[in-house]
Amino acid sequence: MKEFPLYKKEKLCSVVAIEQLFGRGGADFSRLAYPLRAVARNNPRRKSDAPVAFLISVPKKRLRHAVDRVRMRRLIREAYRLQKGAYPVAPGLRLDLAFVYVADSLKSYASVAEAMRRILSSLSTYYNESPQSDC
């Protein structure tokens, strides 16, 4: 059962890191794979030893009912948990990653998992092949 755990240290909680991620010129990587949009940034100053810290955002503007937002957060978290090991990032990188739900209605787990697979694949390719600076 504990083959694919998610730890507390993988959660992106820092207000400063989140502001830098969504601020002007803050993201290194942005990818839309409907119904998800991913925004990522290399953050070498993060103190956590997890290679990727992530957050999930499901806007109230998109899904009005709280139960629907919670359900989509759970589906996105589960898709990430099951697929994160298949797409490793280069050693030494510290990535801040945000998943934003962009659909206006509930989607199935299959569509969320496929979007997650495409995002993680392109994220892994981007950060493993391109030279990164530590600024």
Buried (B, 14 or more C-beta within 10 A) or exposed (E): EEEEEBEEEBBBEBEEBBEBBBEEEBBBBEBEBEBBBBBBBBBEEBEBEBBBBBBBBBEEEBBEEEEBBEBBBEBBBBBBBBBBEEBBBBEEBBBBBBBBBBBEEBBEEEBBBBBBBBBBBBBBEBBEEEEBEEE
